[in-house]
Amino acid sequence: MRTGLSKSEVMMVLQEMSEVILYFNKDGIPVKLPGVGTFTPSVDGEGTYNIGLRADVELKNGINDHNAYQGEVKNNEHVGWTNEQYKELWDTEHPADPLEI
């Protein structure tokens, strides 16, 4: 809305960006997009390749800024719980399948 670009132009740019990230990551080269983050290729122990995204610090700080997030938080009453508290809740709701920590 603020760039003056049409929806189709924005979609084209995003598709091109996706292809560039894949191109460089296939060669083992991380891709840093200022303001977005760094896309880094990796491989797990079973040989599966992945692309990880480490979000830009300012992007993360923006969502964590006081009162910035306006969406719904499900189970908000559980924020800050310890593993032991989650275990107690699980064990209460699933007595036949207790958790081991």
C-alpha positions in Angstrom: 0.0 0.0 0.0 2.8 2.4 0.8 5.2 1.5 -2.1 3.2 2.4 -5.1 3.7 -1.1 -6.4 0.8 -3.2 -7.5 0.0 -6.5 -5.8 1.3 -8.5 -8.8 4.6 -6.5 -8.8 5.1 -7.3 -5.1 4.3 -10.9 -5.6 6.8 -11.1 -8.5 9.6 -9.5 -6.3 8.9 -12.0 -3.5 9.0 -14.9 -6.0 12.3 -13.7 -7.4 13.7 -13.2 -3.8 12.7 -16.8 -3.0 14.5 -18.1 -6.1 17.6 -16.1 -5.2 17.7 -17.5 -1.6 17.3 -21.0 -2.9 20.0 -20.5 -5.6 22.6 -19.3 -3.1 21.6 -21.6 -0.3 22.0 -24.6 -2.7 25.7 -23.5 -3.0 26.0 -23.3 0.8 25.9 -19.5 0.9 23.8 -17.8 3.5 21.6 -14.9 2.3 21.2 -11.8 4.4 18.2 -9.6 3.7 18.5 -6.4 5.8 15.4 -5.8 7.9 14.2 -9.4 7.4 17.0 -11.8 8.5 19.5 -14.4 7.3 18.5 -17.5 5.4 21.1 -20.3 6.1 21.3 -23.7 4.6 21.9 -26.7 6.9 21.8 -30.5 6.8 20.6 -32.8 9.6 22.1 -36.1 10.7 19.9 -38.0 8.3 21.0 -36.0 5.3 17.9 -33.8 5.0 18.7 -30.3 3.9 16.9 -27.3 5.4 16.9 -23.5 5.2 16.8 -21.8 8.6 15.8 -18.2 9.1 17.4 -16.1 11.8 15.2 -13.1 12.0 16.7 -9.6 12.0 17.2 -8.2 15.5 15.1 -5.1 14.8 12.3 -7.3 13.5 12.4 -9.4 16.7 12.6 -6.3 18.9 9.7 -4.8 17.1 7.4 -7.7 18.0 8.7 -7.8 21.6 8.3 -4.0 22.1 5.9 -3.3 25.0 2.3 -3.7 23.7 3.4 -4.2 20.1 1.7 -7.6 19.6 -2.0 -7.1 19.1 -3.1 -10.7 18.3 -4.6 -13.3 20.6 -2.4 -15.3 22.8 -3.9 -18.8 23.4 -3.4 -20.1 26.9 -2.0 -16.8 28.1 -2.4 -17.9 31.7 0.5 -20.4 31.1 3.0 -17.8 30.1 6.0 -18.1 32.3 5.3 -21.6 33.5 8.1 -24.0 34.4 8.5 -27.5 32.9 7.2 -28.9 36.2 4.0 -26.9 36.0 3.4 -28.1 32.4 4.1 -31.7 33.6 1.5 -31.3 36.4 -1.1 -30.0 33.9 -0.4 -32.8 31.5 -0.4 -35.5 34.1 -3.7 -34.3 35.5 -5.3 -34.3 32.0 -3.6 -37.6 30.9 -3.2 -39.8 34.0 -2.6 -42.9 31.8 0.3 -41.2 30.0 2.3 -39.2 32.6 5.3 -37.2 31.4 8.8 -37.9 32.5 11.2 -34.9 32.8 
